[in-house]
């Protein structure tokens, strides 16, 4: 008897984001006229990993996503993800924890 698990434990917004990113990876790969096997070799991952990335699978390690983006010279696009400058709530918390004064080095 096969063990049944829910197909997804992720919020719909996260599923949608993974699927959209997977589609963008597929478009970028096709724009280079690469097969999925080509991308897998260039990224140093298995073919099934690329298939899962392009399908938006939730089980793919983030490192594999980064390797696929790196292989297509798209890793710089990740720079803007989760930047503290774009997180007003995080910046406010950080500012609260900064010391009021900073003394110079003690001699």
Residue frames relative to the residue before (quaternion, step in Angstrom):
aa qw qx qy qz dx dy dz
X 1.0000 0.0000 0.0000 0.0000 0.00 0.00 0.00
X 0.4015 -0.7331 0.5048 0.2157 3.53 -0.81 1.03
X 0.4580 -0.6750 0.5119 0.2694 3.55 -1.03 0.88
X 0.1870 -0.8063 0.5502 0.1104 3.61 -0.57 1.08
X 0.0263 -0.7665 0.6411 -0.0278 3.52 -0.96 1.02
X 0.5876 -0.5405 0.4335 0.4179 3.55 -1.19 0.41
X 0.5459 -0.6395 0.4258 0.3343 3.57 -1.01 0.76
X 0.8117 0.0249 -0.0077 0.5835 3.58 1.10 -0.58
X 0.2029 -0.7686 0.5972 0.1073 3.51 -1.04 0.82
X 0.5502 0.6412 -0.3710 0.3854 3.54 1.29 0.09
X 0.5602 -0.5560 0.4748 0.3894 3.57 -1.20 0.45
X 0.6378 -0.5592 0.3705 0.3785 3.56 -1.14 0.67
X 0.6331 0.5429 -0.3406 0.4340 3.61 0.97 -0.80
X 0.6550 0.4954 -0.3105 0.4787 3.59 1.03 -0.75
X 0.6241 0.5269 -0.3353 0.4695 3.58 0.98 -0.81
X 0.6643 0.5092 -0.3000 0.4576 3.56 0.90 -0.96
X 0.6556 0.5132 -0.3141 0.4564 3.59 0.96 -0.85
X 0.6480 0.5072 -0.3174 0.4713 3.60 0.99 -0.81
X 0.6607 0.4987 -0.3115 0.4666 3.57 0.93 -0.85
X 0.6551 0.5083 -0.3153 0.4615 3.60 0.95 -0.84
X 0.6585 0.4923 -0.3135 0.4752 3.59 0.95 -0.83
X 0.6321 0.5322 -0.3291 0.4570 3.58 1.00 -0.77
X 0.6416 0.5132 -0.3156 0.4747 3.56 1.03 -0.80
X 0.6538 0.5051 -0.3193 0.4643 3.60 0.99 -0.78
X 0.6112 0.5236 -0.3482 0.4806 3.59 1.08 -0.68
X 0.6512 0.5149 -0.3167 0.4588 3.60 0.93 -0.85
X 0.6545 0.5021 -0.3156 0.4689 3.60 0.93 -0.86
X 0.6539 0.5103 -0.3162 0.4604 3.59 0.93 -0.89
X 0.6408 0.5166 -0.3229 0.4672 3.58 1.01 -0.81
X 0.6885 0.4843 -0.2838 0.4593 3.58 0.86 -0.98
X 0.6098 0.5546 -0.3490 0.4458 3.59 1.08 -0.65
X 0.6781 0.4502 -0.2737 0.5125 3.56 1.24 -0.49
X 0.3923 -0.7283 0.4548 0.3301 3.58 1.35 -0.06
X 0.4037 0.6823 -0.4926 0.3589 3.57 1.01 0.87
X 0.3962 -0.6520 0.5831 0.2790 3.52 -1.20 0.59
X 0.6539 -0.4743 0.3859 0.4456 3.55 -1.27 0.13
X 0.6221 0.5388 -0.3344 0.4593 3.57 1.09 -0.71
X 0.6110 0.5439 -0.3469 0.4588 3.61 1.05 -0.75
X 0.6833 0.4806 -0.2925 0.4654 3.57 0.85 -0.97
X 0.6211 0.5507 -0.3405 0.4417 3.57 0.99 -0.80
X 0.6672 0.4913 -0.2982 0.4739 3.58 0.92 -0.92
X 0.6863 0.4907 -0.2893 0.4522 3.59 0.84 -0.96
X 0.7107 0.4360 -0.2514 0.4915 3.59 1.08 -0.72
X 0.4026 -0.7331 0.4604 0.2976 3.56 1.24 -0.35
X 0.5686 0.5452 -0.4005 0.4680 3.55 1.09 0.74
X 0.6223 -0.5533 0.3985 0.3845 3.56 -1.25 0.17
X 0.6482 -0.5218 0.3952 0.3891 3.53 -1.26 0.47
X 0.6436 0.5266 -0.3275 0.4486 3.59 0.96 -0.83
X 0.6023 0.5570 -0.3577 0.4461 3.58 1.09 -0.63
X 0.6602 0.4880 -0.3045 0.4830 3.59 0.95 -0.86
X 0.6207 0.5295 -0.3390 0.4684 3.58 0.97 -0.80
X 0.6861 0.4805 -0.2800 0.4690 3.58 0.93 -0.89
X 0.6065 0.5387 -0.3507 0.4680 3.60 1.04 -0.73
X 0.7102 0.4604 -0.2626 0.4633 3.56 0.76 -1.03
X 0.6761 0.4673 -0.2881 0.4914 3.57 1.20 -0.44
X 0.4715 -0.7006 0.4234 0.3279 3.57 1.29 -0.06
X 0.2406 0.7992 -0.5190 0.1846 3.59 1.13 0.58
X 0.4445 -0.7225 0.4734 0.2373 3.54 -0.96 0.91
X 0.6435 0.5669 -0.3147 0.4068 3.59 1.21 -0.30
X 0.5171 0.6491 -0.4199 0.3673 3.60 1.24 -0.12
X 0.4664 -0.6827 0.4893 0.2776 3.56 -0.87 0.97
X 0.5718 -0.6172 0.4155 0.3455 3.55 -1.05 0.79
X 0.5917 0.5775 -0.3625 0.4300 3.57 1.11 -0.59
X 0.6368 0.5183 -0.3230 0.4707 3.57 1.06 -0.70
X 0.6042 0.5320 -0.3492 0.4796 3.60 1.06 -0.74
X 0.6780 0.4953 -0.2927 0.4576 3.57 0.87 -0.97
X 0.6348 0.5239 -0.3381 0.4563 3.61 0.99 -0.74
X 0.6431 0.5108 -0.3251 0.4688 3.59 0.99 -0.80
X 0.6595 0.4921 -0.3052 0.4792 3.59 0.95 -0.85
X 0.6368 0.5323 -0.3201 0.4568 3.58 0.99 -0.84
X 0.6490 0.5329 -0.3192 0.4392 3.58 0.93 -0.91
X 0.7297 0.3783 -0.2279 0.5219 3.59 1.14 -0.60
X 0.4608 -0.7054 0.4162 0.3418 3.57 1.33 0.26
X 0.4847 0.6585 -0.4281 0.3849 3.56 1.02 0.88
X 0.3735 0.7652 -0.4648 0.2427 3.58 1.25 0.13
X 0.5835 0.5920 -0.3782 0.4075 3.60 1.09 -0.60
X 0.5807 0.5994 -0.3693 0.4089 3.59 1.15 -0.56
X 0.6187 0.5574 -0.3367 0.4394 3.59 1.19 -0.47
X 0.4656 0.7157 -0.4231 0.3034 3.60 1.21 -0.40
X 0.7208 0.4658 -0.2565 0.4446 3.59 0.98 -0.79
X 0.5224 0.6566 -0.4120 0.3553 3.59 1.24 -0.15
X 0.8702 0.0006 -0.0410 0.4910 3.54 -0.96 1.02
X 0.2358 0.7733 -0.5489 0.2124 3.57 0.95 0.84
X 0.5307 -0.6486 0.4485 0.3108 3.56 -0.94 0.90
X 0.6085 0.5723 -0.3503 0.4237 3.58 1.08 -0.70
X 0.7099 0.4359 -0.2450 0.4961 3.58 1.16 -0.58
X 0.6499 0.4889 -0.2946 0.5017 3.57 1.31 0.16
X 0.2243 -0.8191 0.5108 0.1336 3.61 0.12 1.23
X 0.6456 0.5207 -0.3309 0.4502 3.60 0.98 -0.75
X 0.6613 0.4969 -0.2971 0.4770 3.57 0.97 -0.86
X 0.6426 0.5150 -0.3215 0.4675 3.58 0.98 -0.81
X 0.6409 0.5233 -0.3303 0.4542 3.62 0.95 -0.81
X 0.6582 0.4979 -0.3078 0.4735 3.58 0.98 -0.84
X 0.6399 0.5231 -0.3230 0.4610 3.56 0.97 -0.82
X 0.6662 0.5068 -0.3034 0.4553 3.58 0.89 -0.92
X 0.6172 0.5501 -0.3452 0.4441 3.61 1.05 -0.69
X 0.7334 0.4467 -0.2253 0.4603 3.57 1.04 -0.79
X 0.5122 0.6341 -0.4343 0.3833 3.58 1.21 -0.15
X 0.5241 -0.6253 0.4579 0.3532 3.59 -1.04 0.65
X 0.5459 -0.6154 0.4541 0.3422 3.56 -1.15 0.63
X 0.7930 0.0838 -0.0292 0.6027 3.56 1.03 -0.80
X 0.1659 -0.7481 0.6332 0.1090 3.51 -1.21 0.59
X 0.2541 -0.7716 0.5684 0.1304 3.53 -0.75 1.08
X 0.5736 -0.5978 0.4416 0.3444 3.52 -1.18 0.61
X 0.7056 -0.4457 0.3226 0.4465 3.57 -1.28 0.12
X 0.4166 -0.6953 0.5353 0.2375 3.53 -1.07 0.83
X 0.2791 -0.7820 0.5363 0.1515 3.58 -0.81 0.99
